[in-house]
Amino acid sequence: MTTCSVISLPGAEACAGLVAKKLEAARCGLESRRFPDGEIYLRVADGVDGHEVVVVAQLREPDPQVPGLIFLADALRELGAAHVGLVAPYLPYMRQDTRFRDGEAVTSRSFARLISAAFDWLVTVDPHLHRYQALDEVYRIPAAVVPSAPAVAAWVHQRVAKPVIVGPDEESLQWVAEVADLAGCPHTVMRKLRHGDRDIEQALPDLQALQGRTPVLVDDIISTAHTMAGAVRGLRAAGLAPAVCVGVHAVFAADAAALLAEAGAAQVVSCNTLPHASNAIDVTGAMAEAVRAQQQAARYR
C-alpha cells in the first residue's frame, strides 16, 4: 500500500494536521526560512520516495507564497514522490476571469497554468466561479470542488434559533437556497448595486419571510466586508434581529472584522479554509474525502 504524507506550507500547519488526522496519514516536516535577500529556503525534512504527497496551502495573500509552493512541488518530485497533490481550501486568482480592459492579464488562467504544471491534482472549497462554469475550463489537472453548504447548514441548524438564510445579492441565490434546504429553513436574497469596491447599494428582500426569525447572512468570501456590513445595517434598520454573518473564506482585508462589529452583527463565523479567529465551521473532513478520491484516481491514470 502506498504511503500518504501530508506537508504544509508555512501558516497552514493546523489545517494540514486536521487533514492528516482524517486521512490517517503521516505528517512530513518542512524547514522554511528567508535568505537575507528575501529568497526562500526550503528543505523537506522527511523521506517521500514513493509516497503520495499532499501539500496543504492556505493562500491568503498568495503572492509571497506562490514561489515556495511551486518550488516545494518540484522538490517533492525530485525526491521521488509518486504523486504530488495540492489542497488549497481557498483558491486565489479567480477574480480576474476575463480581460475587462485591453492589455490586462487574465491572472486566473495564468495561475491555473502554474498549478497545473506543478501538481497532479487539486482539492479546493467553493472557488469563486463567476464567468467559468467549472475549474476544468482553466485547470488541466483533475480539480475537486468541496461544497461548504452541508457544513454551513449543519452549523446553522445546531446554533441558530429560527433562522432565515439571507444572501447579499442575486448571484448567491443558488447557494443560499442549498444551505437553507439542508438547514430546513426559509431563505431570501438582497439586491446589490455596486458603484465601486466600497460603494454598494442594497435593496432589502421581502421582509415577511424574515419576521420572527434570526437573519443569517451567508457569502462565499468576506473580504472588505462592506457588502455584508451594509446588509447587517439594512436589516437592523428594518427592525429585524441582529444578523449572524457566515462566510466560507475569511479573507478579512484591512478593518473588515471591525466593520461588521460596528454594523451590529450578532456573530461572525467562517469555515476553516483560511485561518482566522472567526473559524467555527470545519470542512476538513470533506476535504479529506476528496483527497482520497483524487489519490485513488491518480493511481489508475
Short mmCIF file of the C-alpha atoms (twelve columns), coordinates in Angstrom:
data_MODEL
# 
_entry.id   MODEL 
# 
loop_
_atom_site.group_PDB 
_atom_site.id 
_atom_site.type_symbol 
_atom_site.label_atom_id 
_atom_site.label_alt_id 
_atom_site.label_comp_id 
_atom_site.label_asym_id 
_atom_site.label_seq_id 
_atom_site.Cartn_x 
_atom_site.Cartn_y 
_atom_site.Cartn_z 
_atom_site.pdbx_PDB_model_num 
ATOM 1   C CA . MET A 1   0.000   0.000  0.000   1 
ATOM 2   C CA . THR A 2   1.364   3.431  -0.960  1 
ATOM 3   C CA . THR A 3   2.246   5.694  1.966   1 
ATOM 4   C CA . CYS A 4   0.454   9.027  2.192   1 
ATOM 5   C CA . SER A 5   2.330   12.017 3.581   1 
ATOM 6   C CA . VAL A 6   0.890   15.469 4.318   1 
ATOM 7   C CA . ILE A 7   3.143   18.528 4.209   1 
ATOM 8   C CA . SER A 8   2.075   22.104 4.803   1 
ATOM 9   C CA . LEU A 9   3.233   25.461 3.587   1 
ATOM 10  C CA . PRO A 10  4.040   27.814 6.495   1 
ATOM 11  C CA . GLY A 11  0.825   29.071 8.061   1 
ATOM 12  C CA . ALA A 12  -1.247  26.022 7.126   1 
ATOM 13  C CA . GLU A 13  0.025   23.685 9.836   1 
ATOM 14  C CA . ALA A 14  -3.259  23.461 11.782  1 
ATOM 15  C CA . CYS A 15  -5.303  22.731 8.660   1 
ATOM 16  C CA . ALA A 16  -2.735  20.168 7.489   1 
ATOM 17  C CA . GLY A 17  -2.871  18.482 10.885  1 
ATOM 18  C CA . LEU A 18  -6.646  18.054 10.654  1 
ATOM 19  C CA . VAL A 19  -6.441  16.736 7.088   1 
ATOM 20  C CA . ALA A 20  -3.659  14.291 8.014   1 
ATOM 21  C CA . LYS A 21  -5.614  13.020 11.012  1 
ATOM 22  C CA . LYS A 22  -8.708  12.378 8.906   1 
ATOM 23  C CA . LEU A 23  -6.614  10.684 6.218   1 
ATOM 24  C CA . GLU A 24  -4.734  8.705  8.879   1 
ATOM 25  C CA . ALA A 25  -1.625  9.934  7.096   1 
ATOM 26  C CA . ALA A 26  1.859   10.794 8.308   1 
ATOM 27  C CA . ARG A 27  2.981   14.399 8.583   1 
ATOM 28  C CA . CYS A 28  6.067   15.392 6.628   1 
ATOM 29  C CA . GLY A 29  8.166   18.180 8.093   1 
ATOM 30  C CA . LEU A 30  9.249   21.253 6.153   1 
ATOM 31  C CA . GLU A 31  12.018  23.688 7.015   1 
ATOM 32  C CA . SER A 32  11.443  27.146 5.590   1 
ATOM 33  C CA . ARG A 33  13.181  30.465 6.003   1 
ATOM 34  C CA . ARG A 34  14.247  33.508 4.027   1 
ATOM 35  C CA . PHE A 35  17.758  34.300 2.901   1 
ATOM 36  C CA . PRO A 36  18.949  37.887 3.577   1 
ATOM 37  C CA . ASP A 37  17.976  38.911 0.049   1 
ATOM 38  C CA . GLY A 38  14.418  37.642 0.561   1 
ATOM 39  C CA . GLU A 39  14.711  34.407 -1.413  1 
ATOM 40  C CA . ILE A 40  13.056  31.369 0.129   1 
ATOM 41  C CA . TYR A 41  14.902  28.346 1.514   1 
ATOM 42  C CA . LEU A 42  13.038  25.030 1.677   1 
ATOM 43  C CA . ARG A 43  14.038  21.612 2.979   1 
ATOM 44  C CA . VAL A 44  11.761  18.571 3.062   1 
ATOM 45  C CA . ALA A 45  12.608  17.073 6.442   1 
ATOM 46  C CA . ASP A 46  11.318  13.513 5.913   1 
ATOM 47  C CA . GLY A 47  11.600  10.914 3.183   1 
ATOM 48  C CA . VAL A 48  8.918   10.946 0.493   1 
ATOM 49  C CA . ASP A 49  10.297  8.438  -2.024  1 
ATOM 50  C CA . GLY A 50  7.325   6.530  -3.456  1 
ATOM 51  C CA . HIS A 51  4.824   8.433  -1.298  1 
ATOM 52  C CA . GLU A 52  1.526   10.021 -2.271  1 
ATOM 53  C CA . VAL A 53  2.220   13.563 -1.032  1 
ATOM 54  C CA . VAL A 54  -0.494  16.058 -0.137  1 
ATOM 55  C CA . VAL A 55  0.610   19.692 0.038   1 
ATOM 56  C CA . VAL A 56  -1.725  21.877 2.123   1 
ATOM 57  C CA . ALA A 57  -1.576  25.617 1.449   1 
ATOM 58  C CA . GLN A 58  -3.900  28.306 2.815   1 
ATOM 59  C CA . LEU A 59  -3.288  31.037 0.280   1 
ATOM 60  C CA . ARG A 60  -4.384  34.290 1.855   1 
ATOM 61  C CA . GLU A 61  -2.097  36.996 0.379   1 
ATOM 62  C CA . PRO A 62  -0.826  34.466 -2.161  1 
ATOM 63  C CA . ASP A 63  1.957   36.429 -3.850  1 
ATOM 64  C CA . PRO A 64  4.659   35.759 -1.193  1 
ATOM 65  C CA . GLN A 65  3.630   32.086 -1.023  1 
ATOM 66  C CA . VAL A 66  3.350   31.024 -4.648  1 
ATOM 67  C CA . PRO A 67  7.096   30.700 -5.434  1 
ATOM 68  C CA . GLY A 68  7.587   28.466 -2.391  1 
ATOM 69  C CA . LEU A 69  4.566   26.399 -3.368  1 
ATOM 70  C CA . ILE A 70  5.921   25.748 -6.859  1 
ATOM 71  C CA . PHE A 71  9.452   25.094 -5.576  1 
ATOM 72  C CA . LEU A 72  8.131   22.646 -2.971  1 
ATOM 73  C CA . ALA A 73  6.176   20.650 -5.564  1 
ATOM 74  C CA . ASP A 74  9.279   20.480 -7.755  1 
ATOM 75  C CA . ALA A 75  11.465  19.344 -4.845  1 
ATOM 76  C CA . LEU A 76  8.981   16.628 -3.842  1 
ATOM 77  C CA . ARG A 77  9.074   15.185 -7.348  1 
ATOM 78  C CA . GLU A 78  12.889  15.245 -7.402  1 
ATOM 79  C CA . LEU A 79  12.851  13.436 -4.041  1 
ATOM 80  C CA . GLY A 80  10.808  10.606 -5.544  1 
ATOM 81  C CA . ALA A 81  7.187   11.329 -4.620  1 
ATOM 82  C CA . ALA A 82  4.813   9.127  -6.623  1 
ATOM 83  C CA . HIS A 83  2.198   11.884 -6.936  1 
ATOM 84  C CA . VAL A 84  2.001   15.418 -5.569  1 
ATOM 85  C CA . GLY A 85  -1.449  16.865 -4.953  1 
ATOM 86  C CA . LEU A 86  -2.495  20.281 -3.691  1 
ATOM 87  C CA . VAL A 87  -5.127  21.060 -1.085  1 
ATOM 88  C CA . ALA A 88  -5.807  24.796 -1.381  1 
ATOM 89  C CA . PRO A 89  -9.063  25.366 0.540   1 
ATOM 90  C CA . TYR A 90  -9.116  28.967 -0.657  1 
ATOM 91  C CA . LEU A 91  -8.187  29.191 -4.332  1 
ATOM 92  C CA . PRO A 92  -6.807  32.629 -5.194  1 
ATOM 93  C CA . TYR A 93  -6.683  34.439 -8.525  1 
ATOM 94  C CA . MET A 94  -10.237 33.602 -9.560  1 
ATOM 95  C CA . ARG A 95  -11.403 37.223 -9.668  1 
ATOM 96  C CA . GLN A 96  -9.729  38.213 -12.957 1 
ATOM 97  C CA . ASP A 97  -11.533 35.740 -15.206 1 
ATOM 98  C CA . THR A 98  -11.698 37.880 -18.330 1 
ATOM 99  C CA . ARG A 99  -9.946  40.833 -19.940 1 
ATOM 100 C CA . PHE A 100 -12.036 43.833 -18.885 1 
ATOM 101 C CA . ARG A 101 -9.653  46.344 -20.494 1 
ATOM 102 C CA . ASP A 102 -7.176  45.964 -23.311 1 
ATOM 103 C CA . GLY A 103 -3.825  44.652 -22.123 1 
ATOM 104 C CA . GLU A 104 -4.969  43.201 -18.806 1 
ATOM 105 C CA . ALA A 105 -3.507  39.919 -17.585 1 
ATOM 106 C CA . VAL A 106 -6.165  37.232 -17.096 1 
ATOM 107 C CA . THR A 107 -4.491  36.001 -13.934 1 
ATOM 108 C CA . SER A 108 -6.960  33.188 -13.257 1 
ATOM 109 C CA . ARG A 109 -5.668  31.432 -16.379 1 
ATOM 110 C CA . SER A 110 -2.018  32.198 -15.643 1 
ATOM 111 C CA . PHE A 111 -2.278  30.885 -12.077 1 
ATOM 112 C CA . ALA A 112 -4.108  27.784 -13.298 1 
ATOM 113 C CA . ARG A 113 -1.283  27.028 -15.745 1 
ATOM 114 C CA . LEU A 114 1.316   27.302 -12.955 1 
ATOM 115 C CA . ILE A 115 -0.586  24.991 -10.616 1 
ATOM 116 C CA . SER A 116 -1.452  22.529 -13.386 1 
ATOM 117 C CA . ALA A 117 2.217   22.211 -14.322 1 
ATOM 118 C CA . ALA A 118 3.351   21.662 -10.732 1 
ATOM 119 C CA . PHE A 119 0.718   19.305 -9.268  1 
ATOM 120 C CA . ASP A 120 -1.123  16.119 -10.219 1 
ATOM 121 C CA . TRP A 121 -4.479  17.132 -8.784  1 
ATOM 122 C CA . LEU A 122 -6.210  19.888 -6.816  1 
ATOM 123 C CA . VAL A 123 -8.765  19.967 -4.000  1 
ATOM 124 C CA . THR A 124 -10.397 23.263 -3.075  1 
ATOM 125 C CA . VAL A 125 -13.540 24.573 -1.374  1 
ATOM 126 C CA . ASP A 126 -16.164 26.657 -3.180  1 
ATOM 127 C CA . PRO A 127 -13.925 28.598 -5.570  1 
ATOM 128 C CA . HIS A 128 -15.262 31.935 -6.797  1 
ATOM 129 C CA . LEU A 129 -16.669 30.830 -10.134 1 
ATOM 130 C CA . HIS A 130 -18.273 33.701 -11.993 1 
ATOM 131 C CA . ARG A 131 -17.644 33.515 -15.732 1 
ATOM 132 C CA . TYR A 132 -16.256 29.978 -15.547 1 
ATOM 133 C CA . GLN A 133 -18.770 27.175 -15.144 1 
ATOM 134 C CA . ALA A 134 -16.174 24.774 -13.719 1 
ATOM 135 C CA . LEU A 135 -12.481 24.682 -12.838 1 
ATOM 136 C CA . ASP A 136 -11.684 22.326 -15.704 1 
ATOM 137 C CA . GLU A 137 -12.196 25.283 -18.051 1 
ATOM 138 C CA . VAL A 138 -8.841  26.623 -16.852 1 
ATOM 139 C CA . TYR A 139 -7.106  23.835 -14.881 1 
ATOM 140 C CA . ARG A 140 -5.518  20.995 -16.833 1 
ATOM 141 C CA . ILE A 141 -5.363  18.685 -13.806 1 
ATOM 142 C CA . PRO A 142 -8.268  16.955 -12.030 1 
ATOM 143 C CA . ALA A 143 -9.793  19.508 -9.652  1 
ATOM 144 C CA . ALA A 144 -12.275 18.514 -6.948  1 
ATOM 145 C CA . VAL A 145 -14.540 21.215 -5.530  1 
ATOM 146 C CA . VAL A 146 -15.656 20.550 -1.959  1 
ATOM 147 C CA . PRO A 147 -19.015 22.222 -1.188  1 
ATOM 148 C CA . SER A 148 -19.253 24.091 2.092   1 
ATOM 149 C CA . ALA A 149 -23.060 24.159 2.125   1 
ATOM 150 C CA . PRO A 150 -23.524 20.927 4.158   1 
ATOM 151 C CA . ALA A 151 -21.156 22.075 6.911   1 
ATOM 152 C CA . VAL A 152 -22.602 25.615 6.955   1 
ATOM 153 C CA . ALA A 153 -26.157 24.270 7.087   1 
ATOM 154 C CA . ALA A 154 -25.292 21.890 9.935   1 
ATOM 155 C CA . TRP A 155 -23.784 24.757 11.942  1 
ATOM 156 C CA . VAL A 156 -26.835 26.971 11.362  1 
ATOM 157 C CA . HIS A 157 -29.230 24.162 12.276  1 
ATOM 158 C CA . GLN A 158 -27.379 23.465 15.515  1 
ATOM 159 C CA . ARG A 159 -26.523 27.005 16.598  1 
ATOM 160 C CA . VAL A 160 -29.209 29.445 15.389  1 
ATOM 161 C CA . ALA A 161 -32.810 29.508 16.612  1 
ATOM 162 C CA . LYS A 162 -35.449 30.005 13.900  1 
ATOM 163 C CA . PRO A 163 -33.000 31.048 11.165  1 
ATOM 164 C CA . VAL A 164 -33.723 32.531 7.756   1 
ATOM 165 C CA . ILE A 165 -30.829 32.381 5.298   1 
ATOM 166 C CA . VAL A 166 -30.195 35.705 3.545   1 
ATOM 167 C CA . GLY A 167 -27.971 36.142 0.508   1 
ATOM 168 C CA . PRO A 168 -26.300 39.518 -0.157  1 
ATOM 169 C CA . ASP A 169 -27.139 39.534 -3.887  1 
ATOM 170 C CA . GLU A 170 -28.977 37.648 -6.615  1 
ATOM 171 C CA . GLU A 171 -25.825 35.725 -7.593  1 
ATOM 172 C CA . SER A 172 -25.902 33.974 -4.229  1 
ATOM 173 C CA . LEU A 173 -29.432 32.567 -4.722  1 
ATOM 174 C CA . GLN A 174 -28.485 29.019 -5.746  1 
ATOM 175 C CA . TRP A 175 -26.012 28.588 -2.893  1 
ATOM 176 C CA . VAL A 176 -28.315 30.260 -0.335  1 
ATOM 177 C CA . ALA A 177 -31.181 28.008 -1.401  1 
ATOM 178 C CA . GLU A 178 -28.990 24.910 -0.928  1 
ATOM 179 C CA . VAL A 179 -27.901 25.956 2.577   1 
ATOM 180 C CA . ALA A 180 -31.493 26.743 3.550   1 
ATOM 181 C CA . ASP A 181 -32.778 23.447 2.184   1 
ATOM 182 C CA . LEU A 182 -30.162 21.483 4.115   1 
ATOM 183 C CA . ALA A 183 -30.799 23.512 7.285   1 
ATOM 184 C CA . GLY A 184 -34.574 23.155 6.925   1 
ATOM 185 C CA . CYS A 185 -35.364 26.864 6.964   1 
ATOM 186 C CA . PRO A 186 -36.563 29.602 4.559   1 
ATOM 187 C CA . HIS A 187 -34.298 31.839 2.508   1 
ATOM 188 C CA . THR A 188 -34.284 35.110 0.600   1 
ATOM 189 C CA . VAL A 189 -31.751 37.338 -1.159  1 
ATOM 190 C CA . MET A 190 -30.958 41.031 -1.323  1 
ATOM 191 C CA . ARG A 191 -30.349 43.003 -4.493  1 
ATOM 192 C CA . LYS A 192 -26.927 44.661 -4.760  1 
ATOM 193 C CA . LEU A 193 -25.827 47.550 -6.918  1 
ATOM 194 C CA . ARG A 194 -22.051 48.029 -6.823  1 
ATOM 195 C CA . HIS A 195 -20.787 51.507 -7.712  1 
ATOM 196 C CA . GLY A 196 -17.199 50.738 -6.633  1 
ATOM 197 C CA . ASP A 197 -15.201 48.498 -4.297  1 
ATOM 198 C CA . ARG A 198 -16.520 50.407 -1.270  1 
ATOM 199 C CA . ASP A 199 -19.709 51.973 -2.655  1 
ATOM 200 C CA . ILE A 200 -22.516 49.419 -2.587  1 
ATOM 201 C CA . GLU A 201 -26.275 49.927 -2.609  1 
ATOM 202 C CA . GLN A 202 -28.507 47.110 -1.393  1 
ATOM 203 C CA . ALA A 203 -32.252 46.585 -1.558  1 
ATOM 204 C CA . LEU A 204 -33.965 44.626 1.198   1 
ATOM 205 C CA . PRO A 205 -35.746 41.371 0.387   1 
ATOM 206 C CA . ASP A 206 -39.347 40.582 1.242   1 
ATOM 207 C CA . LEU A 207 -39.414 41.298 4.971   1 
ATOM 208 C CA . GLN A 208 -42.397 38.997 5.506   1 
ATOM 209 C CA . ALA A 209 -40.072 35.989 5.193   1 
ATOM 210 C CA . LEU A 210 -37.847 37.379 7.945   1 
ATOM 211 C CA . GLN A 211 -40.396 38.242 10.610  1 
ATOM 212 C CA . GLY A 212 -39.805 36.425 13.898  1 
ATOM 213 C CA . ARG A 213 -36.624 34.807 12.599  1 
ATOM 214 C CA . THR A 214 -32.879 35.344 13.027  1 
ATOM 215 C CA . PRO A 215 -31.323 36.541 9.765   1 
ATOM 216 C CA . VAL A 216 -28.243 34.530 8.803   1 
ATOM 217 C CA . LEU A 217 -26.261 36.356 6.124   1 
ATOM 218 C CA . VAL A 218 -24.104 33.958 4.113   1 
ATOM 219 C CA . ASP A 219 -21.477 34.733 1.484   1 
ATOM 220 C CA . ASP A 220 -18.623 32.824 -0.106  1 
ATOM 221 C CA . ILE A 221 -15.917 35.380 0.729   1 
ATOM 222 C CA . ILE A 222 -15.712 38.013 3.465   1 
ATOM 223 C CA . SER A 223 -13.091 40.363 2.061   1 
ATOM 224 C CA . THR A 224 -13.610 44.071 2.757   1 
ATOM 225 C CA . ALA A 225 -16.987 43.142 4.397   1 
ATOM 226 C CA . HIS A 226 -18.652 46.276 3.005   1 
ATOM 227 C CA . THR A 227 -21.388 44.246 1.317   1 
ATOM 228 C CA . MET A 228 -22.147 42.211 4.425   1 
ATOM 229 C CA . ALA A 229 -21.930 45.193 6.785   1 
ATOM 230 C CA . GLY A 230 -24.379 47.125 4.606   1 
ATOM 231 C CA . ALA A 231 -26.762 44.183 4.733   1 
ATOM 232 C CA . VAL A 232 -26.485 43.981 8.537   1 
ATOM 233 C CA . ARG A 233 -27.279 47.689 8.873   1 
ATOM 234 C CA . GLY A 234 -30.195 47.443 6.453   1 
ATOM 235 C CA . LEU A 235 -31.762 44.526 8.293   1 
ATOM 236 C CA . ARG A 236 -31.362 46.261 11.659  1 
ATOM 237 C CA . ALA A 237 -32.863 49.485 10.307  1 
ATOM 238 C CA . ALA A 238 -35.881 47.465 9.203   1 
ATOM 239 C CA . GLY A 239 -36.394 46.354 12.806  1 
ATOM 240 C CA . LEU A 240 -35.133 42.806 12.450  1 
ATOM 241 C CA . ALA A 241 -32.925 40.915 14.881  1 
ATOM 242 C CA . PRO A 242 -29.154 41.429 14.631  1 
ATOM 243 C CA . ALA A 243 -27.847 39.177 11.873  1 
ATOM 244 C CA . VAL A 244 -25.467 36.257 12.201  1 
ATOM 245 C CA . CYS A 245 -22.805 36.549 9.472   1 
ATOM 246 C CA . VAL A 246 -21.341 33.422 7.893   1 
ATOM 247 C CA . GLY A 247 -18.527 33.434 5.346   1 
ATOM 248 C CA . VAL A 248 -16.838 30.468 3.707   1 
ATOM 249 C CA . HIS A 249 -13.461 32.131 3.127   1 
ATOM 250 C CA . ALA A 250 -12.305 34.527 5.862   1 
ATOM 251 C CA . VAL A 251 -10.103 36.878 3.851   1 
ATOM 252 C CA . PHE A 252 -10.923 39.811 6.163   1 
ATOM 253 C CA . ALA A 253 -8.924  42.544 4.483   1 
ATOM 254 C CA . ALA A 254 -7.994  45.665 6.453   1 
ATOM 255 C CA . ASP A 255 -10.695 46.583 9.014   1 
ATOM 256 C CA . ALA A 256 -13.343 44.090 7.867   1 
ATOM 257 C CA . ALA A 257 -13.895 42.495 11.273  1 
ATOM 258 C CA . ALA A 258 -14.283 45.880 12.963  1 
ATOM 259 C CA . LEU A 259 -16.681 46.998 10.236  1 
ATOM 260 C CA . LEU A 260 -19.010 44.061 10.904  1 
ATOM 261 C CA . ALA A 261 -18.881 44.655 14.646  1 
ATOM 262 C CA . GLU A 262 -19.724 48.340 14.182  1 
ATOM 263 C CA . ALA A 263 -22.617 47.421 11.881  1 
ATOM 264 C CA . GLY A 264 -24.142 45.380 14.709  1 
ATOM 265 C CA . ALA A 265 -23.591 41.768 13.634  1 
ATOM 266 C CA . ALA A 266 -24.681 39.386 16.368  1 
ATOM 267 C CA . GLN A 267 -21.922 36.906 15.484  1 
ATOM 268 C CA . VAL A 268 -19.404 36.387 12.695  1 
ATOM 269 C CA . VAL A 269 -18.271 32.866 11.806  1 
ATOM 270 C CA . SER A 270 -16.379 31.282 8.932   1 
ATOM 271 C CA . CYS A 271 -15.205 27.949 7.616   1 
ATOM 272 C CA . ASN A 272 -11.614 26.976 8.367   1 
ATOM 273 C CA . THR A 273 -10.414 27.369 4.777   1 
ATOM 274 C CA . LEU A 274 -8.292  30.341 5.887   1 
ATOM 275 C CA . PRO A 275 -7.045  30.708 9.474   1 
ATOM 276 C CA . HIS A 276 -8.961  33.393 11.348  1 
ATOM 277 C CA . ALA A 277 -10.431 33.978 14.807  1 
ATOM 278 C CA . SER A 278 -13.914 33.544 13.301  1 
ATOM 279 C CA . ASN A 279 -13.274 29.925 12.220  1 
ATOM 280 C CA . ALA A 280 -16.110 27.804 13.625  1 
ATOM 281 C CA . ILE A 281 -17.133 25.514 10.762  1 
ATOM 282 C CA . ASP A 282 -14.837 22.582 9.981   1 
ATOM 283 C CA . VAL A 283 -14.688 21.486 6.332   1 
ATOM 284 C CA . THR A 284 -11.513 19.384 6.574   1 
ATOM 285 C CA . GLY A 285 -13.425 16.107 6.775   1 
ATOM 286 C CA . ALA A 286 -14.982 16.706 3.362   1 
ATOM 287 C CA . MET A 287 -11.591 17.818 2.024   1 
ATOM 288 C CA . ALA A 288 -10.010 14.564 3.235   1 
ATOM 289 C CA . GLU A 289 -12.685 12.548 1.429   1 
ATOM 290 C CA . ALA A 290 -11.969 14.475 -1.777  1 
ATOM 291 C CA . VAL A 291 -8.230  13.820 -1.339  1 
ATOM 292 C CA . ARG A 292 -8.852  10.063 -1.040  1 
ATOM 293 C CA . ALA A 293 -10.844 10.109 -4.268  1 
ATOM 294 C CA . GLN A 294 -8.142  12.074 -6.096  1 
ATOM 295 C CA . GLN A 295 -5.369  9.792  -4.883  1 
ATOM 296 C CA . GLN A 296 -7.246  6.692  -5.949  1 
ATOM 297 C CA . ALA A 297 -7.930  8.131  -9.395  1 
ATOM 298 C CA . ALA A 298 -4.290  9.208  -9.777  1 
ATOM 299 C CA . ARG A 299 -3.076  5.645  -9.201  1 
ATOM 300 C CA . TYR A 300 -5.034  4.438  -12.226 1 
ATOM 301 C CA . ARG A 301 -4.178  7.258  -14.627 1 
# 
